[in-house]
Amino acid sequence: MSVLTCDNEMRPRRVREHPRGMADLREQIDMTKRTCSVPGCEKPHTARGWCSRHYNQWQRNDGAGRRRCSGDACEKPALKRGWCEMHYTRWKKHGDPECVITKTRSVCSYGPCDRLADVRGLCSAHNDQRAAGKPLTEIRAWRSHLERDDAGRKLCRVCLAWLPEGEFGKSSRYPDGLAYMCKGCNRDKARLRNYGLTLNQYQAMLAAQGGGCAICGGQCSTGRMLAVDHDHKCCPGDRSCGQCVRGLLCGTCNHGLGHFKDDPALLRGAMSYLERHHG
C-alpha cells in the first residue's frame, strides 16, 4: 500500500525579496521614523521634511510659489481670479471683492422686551411661548440662586416673594442647597398635581366647611394645612382624578378613616361599641 504525499511538502520554500532590494527597504523603514523638521513638532514626517499639518500650511500659504491676493493689504495666497478665498467669495456674492456688509439684527417685536430677534421677529424665549400656544408675557431677568437681599432672604421663583431661608426645602440640585420655590408654592404645586385643586379652589372649599375639618371642625394638631380627602374606590393611592375629592380633613380624622378602610359598617360598629361602653 503506497502512501500519497502532498507536492507542496516536497517543494522548497522560496523567500520573496523586496523588488527594490533590501537596501531600499531599509531606507524606507528609516523614513517612517523621521519626524517633522519644525522645531518642537514631534509628528511623523509626511513630505518635504514636514508633518501633514505643516505641509498643508505650506501648500495653502507659500507652496508652489503662489502669488498673493490682489486685494488691499491682503497677504493671503491667491486661489481664484487673483483673489484669496475671502475676496473671491465677496466678489461672487456682491460683485465687489472689497464689499463689507455689516449684519444688523432687529429687536424682539414684543413691546417690553429688548432682546435681539431670533425667529419671526421674536426673541428665542418669546418664540418658545408662541410655539407652545401660550400668551406672550414678560421674561424675568436671570437671578443667581445665591442672591440674597439686605435682610438675608431668598427669592421664591414662583410667587416672587423674598422669604427667610427656613421657608425653602432642602435640595442638592442648586448651589445654595435650597429649592428654587418656597414650601408654600411647593405644596400648591403638589396639590394641583395630585388632586387637581388650585389654591383658590382649596380656599373656597375650606371656607364652605367653616374653616375647619369636615368631620370634627378643628385644625391639624401639628399646625399643618388640612389634608385633601378623596374616594379611594375611585382612585386608589395618593392621587385623585379631581372628580372624587370629598373634602378637607385634619390629620387625625384623615388617618382614622384610613384605618377604618372607608367602610361605613366599621364606623357604625365602632360608634355602637363606644355608646355601649360610654361611662
C-alpha positions as CSV (number, residue, x, y, z in Angstrom):
1,M,0.0,0.0,0.0
2,S,1.5,3.3,-1.1
3,V,1.4,6.5,0.9
4,L,0.4,9.6,-1.0
5,T,2.2,12.8,-0.1
6,C,1.3,16.4,-1.0
7,D,3.5,18.0,-3.6
8,N,3.7,21.3,-1.6
9,E,5.5,19.5,1.2
10,M,8.3,18.4,-1.2
11,R,8.9,21.8,-2.7
12,P,11.5,24.1,-1.1
13,R,10.0,27.3,0.3
14,R,11.1,30.4,-1.5
15,V,11.9,33.7,0.2
16,R,10.4,36.6,-1.6
17,E,12.7,39.6,-1.8
18,H,11.6,43.2,-2.0
19,P,11.5,44.3,-5.6
20,R,13.7,47.3,-5.0
21,G,16.2,45.4,-2.9
22,M,16.9,45.2,0.8
23,A,18.8,48.5,0.9
24,D,15.8,50.4,-0.4
25,L,13.6,48.6,2.1
26,R,15.8,49.6,5.0
27,E,15.8,53.2,3.8
28,Q,12.0,53.2,3.6
29,I,11.8,51.9,7.1
30,D,14.1,54.6,8.3
31,M,12.0,57.2,6.6
32,T,9.0,56.2,8.7
33,K,10.9,57.0,11.8
34,R,11.6,60.6,10.8
35,T,9.8,63.4,12.4
36,C,8.8,66.9,11.3
37,S,11.7,69.3,10.9
38,V,9.7,72.2,12.5
39,P,11.2,72.9,16.0
40,G,9.0,71.5,18.7
41,C,6.9,69.3,16.4
42,E,7.3,65.5,17.0
43,K,4.7,64.4,14.5
44,P,5.8,61.8,11.8
45,H,7.3,63.1,8.6
46,T,5.0,63.3,5.5
47,A,6.6,65.3,2.8
48,R,9.4,67.9,2.3
49,G,10.6,67.3,5.8
50,W,7.3,68.3,7.4
51,C,4.4,66.6,9.0
52,S,1.0,66.6,7.3
53,R,-0.2,69.7,9.2
54,H,2.9,71.9,8.4
55,Y,2.9,70.6,4.8
56,N,-0.7,71.6,4.3
57,Q,0.1,75.0,5.8
58,W,2.9,75.4,3.3
59,Q,0.7,74.4,0.4
60,R,-2.1,76.9,1.4
61,N,0.2,79.8,2.0
62,D,3.6,79.5,0.3
63,G,3.5,76.4,-1.7
64,A,4.4,76.2,-5.4
65,G,5.3,79.9,-5.5
66,R,1.8,81.2,-5.4
67,R,1.2,84.9,-5.8
68,R,-0.5,86.9,-3.2
69,C,-4.1,88.1,-3.3
70,S,-4.6,91.3,-5.2
71,G,-7.0,92.7,-2.5
72,D,-6.0,95.7,-0.5
73,A,-3.4,94.9,2.2
74,C,-4.2,91.1,1.9
75,E,-1.2,88.7,2.2
76,K,-3.2,85.5,1.7
77,P,-2.3,83.3,-1.3
78,A,-4.4,83.9,-4.5
79,L,-6.7,81.0,-5.3
80,K,-9.2,82.2,-8.0
81,R,-9.1,85.2,-10.3
82,G,-6.2,86.7,-8.4
83,W,-8.0,86.8,-5.0
84,C,-8.0,84.8,-1.9
85,E,-11.0,82.7,-0.8
86,M,-12.5,85.6,1.2
87,H,-12.2,88.3,-1.5
88,Y,-13.4,85.8,-4.2
89,T,-16.5,85.0,-2.2
90,R,-17.2,88.7,-1.8
91,W,-16.9,89.3,-5.5
92,K,-19.1,86.2,-6.3
93,K,-21.9,87.3,-3.9
94,H,-21.8,91.1,-4.2
95,G,-19.8,91.8,-7.4
96,D,-17.1,93.7,-5.4
97,P,-14.2,91.9,-3.6
98,E,-13.9,94.9,-1.2
99,C,-17.5,94.9,-0.3
100,V,-18.1,94.6,3.5
101,I,-21.7,94.1,4.7
102,T,-22.5,94.5,8.4
103,K,-25.4,92.5,9.5
104,T,-27.8,94.1,11.9
105,R,-30.5,92.3,14.0
106,S,-33.8,93.8,15.0
107,V,-35.2,93.8,18.5
108,C,-37.9,91.5,19.6
109,S,-41.3,92.7,18.5
110,Y,-42.9,92.1,21.9
111,G,-43.1,95.6,23.4
112,P,-41.3,95.5,26.8
113,C,-38.6,93.0,25.5
114,D,-35.3,94.5,24.4
115,R,-33.7,91.2,23.4
116,L,-32.5,90.6,19.8
117,A,-35.0,88.9,17.5
118,D,-34.3,85.3,16.6
119,V,-37.3,83.8,14.8
120,R,-40.3,85.5,13.2
121,G,-39.4,88.8,14.8
122,L,-39.3,87.4,18.3
123,C,-36.5,86.5,20.7
124,S,-35.9,82.8,21.5
125,A,-37.8,83.0,24.8
126,H,-40.9,84.6,23.3
127,N,-40.8,82.3,20.3
128,D,-40.9,79.3,22.7
129,Q,-44.0,80.8,24.3
130,R,-45.6,81.3,20.9
131,A,-44.8,77.8,19.8
132,A,-46.3,76.4,23.0
133,G,-49.5,78.3,22.4
134,K,-49.1,80.5,25.5
135,P,-49.7,84.2,25.6
136,L,-46.6,86.3,25.4
137,T,-45.5,87.5,28.8
138,E,-42.5,89.4,30.1
139,I,-39.4,87.3,30.5
140,R,-38.0,87.5,34.0
141,A,-34.4,88.6,34.4
142,W,-31.9,85.8,35.4
143,R,-31.1,85.8,39.1
144,S,-28.5,83.7,40.9
145,H,-29.6,81.1,43.4
146,L,-27.1,82.6,45.8
147,E,-28.6,86.1,45.7
148,R,-30.0,87.4,49.0
149,D,-31.5,90.8,49.9
150,D,-30.3,93.1,52.7
151,A,-32.2,91.0,55.3
152,G,-30.6,87.7,54.1
153,R,-33.8,86.5,52.5
154,K,-34.1,84.3,49.4
155,L,-36.4,85.0,46.4
156,C,-39.0,82.4,45.6
157,R,-39.0,81.9,41.8
158,V,-42.8,81.2,41.7
159,C,-44.5,83.7,44.0
160,L,-41.6,86.2,43.6
161,A,-41.6,86.9,47.4
162,W,-38.5,87.4,49.5
163,L,-38.7,84.9,52.3
164,P,-36.4,83.6,55.0
165,E,-34.2,80.6,54.1
166,G,-36.2,78.4,56.5
167,E,-39.2,78.7,54.2
168,F,-37.4,76.7,51.5
169,G,-36.9,73.0,51.4
170,K,-33.5,71.2,51.0
171,S,-32.3,70.4,47.5
172,S,-28.8,69.3,46.4
173,R,-29.5,70.4,42.8
174,Y,-28.8,74.1,43.5
175,P,-25.5,75.7,44.7
176,D,-27.1,77.0,48.0
177,G,-28.6,73.7,48.9
178,L,-32.1,75.1,48.9
179,A,-35.1,74.6,46.5
180,Y,-35.9,77.3,44.0
181,M,-39.5,77.6,45.3
182,C,-40.8,78.1,48.8
183,K,-42.6,75.4,50.7
184,G,-46.0,77.1,50.2
185,C,-45.6,77.1,46.4
186,N,-44.3,73.5,46.5
187,R,-47.5,72.5,48.4
188,D,-49.7,74.3,45.9
189,K,-47.8,72.5,43.0
190,A,-48.2,69.1,44.7
191,R,-51.9,69.7,45.4
192,L,-52.6,70.6,41.8
193,R,-50.6,67.6,40.6
194,N,-52.2,65.1,43.0
195,Y,-55.8,66.3,43.3
196,G,-56.3,68.9,40.5
197,L,-57.0,71.7,43.0
198,T,-55.7,75.2,42.7
199,L,-55.0,77.3,45.7
200,N,-58.2,79.3,45.1
201,Q,-60.3,76.1,44.9
202,Y,-58.8,74.9,48.1
203,Q,-59.5,78.1,49.9
204,A,-63.1,78.1,48.6
205,M,-63.6,74.5,49.8
206,L,-62.2,75.4,53.2
207,A,-64.5,78.4,53.6
208,A,-67.5,76.2,52.7
209,Q,-66.6,73.9,55.6
210,G,-66.4,76.8,58.0
211,G,-62.6,77.0,58.0
212,G,-62.1,73.6,59.8
213,C,-62.1,69.9,59.3
214,A,-65.2,68.5,57.6
215,I,-65.7,65.9,60.4
216,C,-64.5,67.5,63.7
217,G,-64.4,71.1,62.7
218,G,-61.0,71.6,64.1
219,Q,-57.5,72.1,62.8
220,C,-54.4,69.9,62.5
221,S,-52.7,69.4,65.8
222,T,-49.3,69.8,64.0
223,G,-50.3,73.2,62.6
224,R,-50.3,72.0,59.1
225,M,-52.9,72.7,56.5
226,L,-55.9,70.4,56.2
227,A,-55.4,67.3,54.0
228,V,-57.4,66.7,50.9
229,D,-59.6,63.6,51.2
230,H,-60.7,61.6,48.1
231,D,-62.6,58.4,47.5
232,H,-60.1,55.6,47.3
233,K,-62.6,53.3,45.5
234,C,-62.4,55.7,42.5
235,C,-58.7,56.4,42.7
236,P,-56.7,54.0,44.8
237,G,-53.4,55.5,46.0
238,D,-52.4,59.1,46.8
239,R,-53.5,60.7,43.6
240,S,-57.0,61.7,42.5
241,C,-58.7,62.3,39.2
242,G,-60.1,65.5,40.7
243,Q,-63.7,64.3,40.5
244,C,-63.7,62.1,43.6
245,V,-62.4,64.8,46.1
246,R,-64.7,64.7,49.1
247,G,-63.4,67.4,51.5
248,L,-60.7,68.7,53.7
249,L,-59.8,66.8,56.9
250,C,-57.4,67.2,59.7
251,G,-54.6,64.6,60.1
252,T,-56.4,62.7,62.9
253,C,-59.7,62.3,61.1
254,N,-58.0,61.5,57.8
255,H,-55.9,58.8,59.3
256,G,-58.9,57.5,61.2
257,L,-60.9,57.0,58.0
258,G,-57.9,55.2,56.5
259,H,-57.6,52.8,59.5
260,F,-61.3,52.0,59.1
261,K,-60.8,51.4,55.4
262,D,-63.5,54.0,54.5
263,D,-66.1,51.4,55.5
264,P,-69.4,52.8,57.0
265,A,-70.2,49.5,58.6
266,L,-67.0,49.5,60.6
267,L,-67.6,53.1,61.6
268,R,-71.1,52.3,62.8
269,G,-69.8,49.3,64.7
270,A,-67.2,51.5,66.4
271,M,-70.0,54.0,67.2
272,S,-72.1,51.3,68.8
273,Y,-69.2,50.0,70.7
274,L,-68.4,53.4,72.1
275,E,-72.1,54.0,73.0
276,R,-72.3,50.7,74.9
277,H,-69.2,51.4,76.9
278,H,-69.6,55.1,77.4
279,G,-69.4,55.9,81.0
